[in-house]
Amino acid sequence: MTPPDIVARRIGNEAEPIAIIDGFHPDPDALRSHAATAPFEPGRHHYPGLRASLPATYFAAVRPALTRALAGVFDHDGALALLDSSYALVTTPPARLTLPQRLPHVDAVDPGRIALVHYLAPNGGDGTAFYRHRTTGFERLDRARAPIYFAQLDAELRHGGVPAPAYIHGSTPLFERIALVEARYNRAVLYRSALLHSGAIAPDAVLSDDPTRGRLTITAFLAPG
């Protein structure tokens, strides 16, 4: 079996690290088969689609690649706690998106938290994009930046900046796309949860609730243990 291939990148003006791992799981086809029979339910925290539980063996199978990437790219050699993990399917039509779902977001402002997206659509599908807020220049948030960012964004949205009902796809008047990780089958990307990011959902994306046809991914969030 070919070992996972790990590539490190630094993105944006702030040179934040991300890790791209191809061949992440030893048997992605088995994951797809498991997802095809898993009970999905509506996602929480503004996720525009459905989620389902992972097989209990998932993290044991990816631990070697995950450990290498965390140590080599993020200089993290200590224990990490798993905060949340699930299959994820983007299913919400653009016309039904809430305002937060049309904008880049952060998952947390704690610099130690790491996000994982594992792409499981054989045709590649849509990847993950990273953004810079044009007015503040912020590409990541922390506890000091967050109040400044949200106050400025709120002012911009109240004064004509509300985007049309659509997934953000590329640069906009409020945000500049600074990097794109393309989706490939069995590729994973790791990045700090504090980075402004969004799924790169194309206008013609297939938003199926069938795990064998839609944008199937696995998402997880890790924090220092």
Secondary structure by P-SEA (a helix, b strand, c coil): cccbbbbbbbbcccbbbbbbbccccccaaaaaaaaaacccccccccccbbbbbccccccccaaaaaaaaaaacccccccccccbbbbbbbccccccccccccbbbbccccccbbbbbbbccccccbbbbbbbccccccccccccaaaaaaaaaaaaaaccccccccccccccccbbbcbbbbbcccbbbbbbccccccccccccccccccccccbbbbbbccccc
